[in-house]
Amino acid sequence: LYQCVPIMFLKLLWDVSDRLNPMDEAGVGLVAALQAASTDPDIIPLRFLFRGYRRQYWYWEVVETYRRMAFISILTLVDTAPKRAILGFLLCFSSTVTYREMSPFKLPSTNVMNIVSQCQLLLTFLMALLLNTD
């Protein structure tokens, strides 16, 4: 049931995605399109979902939500602590690489802080693996 919320967020964002990320290769009208999007009554209630991300990553809050749900739900299904630590490390490593390569946030400092926090999670799972191996 909890998976319905991000799906609904994605549906709402998808419906206005052409106004969130206008594709204008020459840059003509891009500023006007972005200004129009800031006053669009369909977009204003959804701003909390994409405000911190770069335009082309208007969907990233949904990706982040599913990443968090994977850590919360998938790891609890693994039967032993070492396997759980390995799976957590692999999930965290893949999300760290993804965030590093894509840099989805508008502010560079937010991207750096995200990478630092991902590395901290990597170290946590690595320490869990080292402590739980015989």
C-alpha positions in Angstrom: 0.0 0.0 0.0 2.8 2.4 0.8 4.2 2.0 -2.7 1.1 3.8 -4.1 2.2 7.2 -2.8 5.4 7.4 -4.9 3.5 6.0 -7.9 0.9 8.7 -7.5 3.6 11.4 -7.2 5.2 10.1 -10.4 1.8 10.2 -12.2 1.2 13.8 -11.0 4.7 14.9 -12.0 4.5 13.0 -15.4 1.3 14.9 -16.2 3.2 18.3 -16.0 6.6 17.1 -17.0 6.6 18.9 -20.3 6.2 22.2 -18.3 8.8 21.2 -15.7 11.5 20.5 -18.2 10.8 22.3 -21.4 12.8 20.9 -24.3 14.0 24.0 -26.2 17.3 23.2 -27.8 18.0 26.8 -28.9 17.2 28.3 -25.5 14.5 30.5 -27.2 11.5 30.7 -24.9 13.1 28.6 -22.2 13.2 31.5 -19.7 9.5 32.3 -20.5 8.6 28.6 -20.1 10.3 28.4 -16.7 8.6 31.6 -15.5 5.3 30.3 -16.7 5.9 27.1 -14.8 6.5 29.0 -11.6 3.0 30.4 -11.7 1.2 27.4 -13.2 -1.6 26.4 -10.8 -1.1 22.7 -11.7 2.6 22.9 -10.8 2.6 25.0 -7.6 1.2 22.2 -5.3 3.8 19.8 -6.6 6.9 22.0 -6.1 7.9 20.2 -2.9 8.6 17.2 -5.1 11.1 18.8 -7.5 12.2 22.1 -6.0 15.7 20.9 -4.9 16.5 19.0 -8.0 17.8 20.1 -11.4 15.2 20.5 -14.1 16.0 17.3 -15.9 15.6 15.3 -12.7 12.0 16.4 -11.9 11.2 12.7 -11.0 14.1 12.2 -8.6 12.1 12.4 -5.4 10.3 9.2 -6.5 13.7 7.6 -7.1 14.8 8.6 -3.7 11.7 7.3 -2.1 12.1 3.9 -3.7 15.7 3.9 -2.6 14.7 4.5 1.0 12.0 1.8 0.8 14.5 -0.7 -0.6 16.7 -0.1 2.5 13.8 -0.4 4.8 12.0 -3.4 3.3 14.4 -5.5 1.3 17.1 -5.7 4.0 14.7 -7.0 6.5 13.9 -10.0 4.3 17.5 -11.2 4.3 17.9 -14.0 6.9 21.5 -13.6 8.2 23.4 -10.5 9.3 26.4 -10.9 7.0 24.1 -11.3 3.9 22.2 -8.3 5.1 25.4 -6.3 5.4 26.6 -7.4 1.9 23.2 -6.5 0.3 23.1 -3.2 2.2 26.7 -2.4 1.0 25.8 -3.3 -2.6 22.6 -1.2 -2.5 24.5 1.7 -1.0 27.4 1.4 -3.4 25.1 1.5 -6.4 23.2 4.5 -5.1 26.5 6.3 -4.2 27.7 5.8 -7.8 24.4 6.9 -9.2 24.3 10.1 -7.1 27.9 10.9 -7.9 27.4 10.5 -11.7 24.1 12.2 -12.0 24.4 15.0 -9.4 20.6 15.5 -9.3 20.5 18.4 -6.9 20.6 22.1 -7.9 23.1 23.1 -5.3 26.6 21.6 -5.6 26.9 21.6 -1.8 23.8 19.4 -1.6 25.3 17.0 -4.0 28.5 16.9 -2.0 26.6 16.4 1.3 24.6 13.6 -0.3 27.8 11.8 -1.4 29.3 12.2 2.1 26.2 10.7 3.7 26.2 7.8 1.2 29.9 7.1 2.0 29.0 7.1 5.7 26.3 4.5 5.0 28.8 2.5 3.0 31.2 2.5 5.9 28.4 1.5 8.3 27.5 -1.5 6.2 31.2 -2.4 5.8 31.7 -2.3 9.5 28.5 -4.4 10.0 30.0 -6.9 7.6 33.3 -7.0 9.4 31.7 -7.4 12.8 29.4 -10.1 11.7 31.9 -12.4 10.0 33.5 -15.2 11.9 
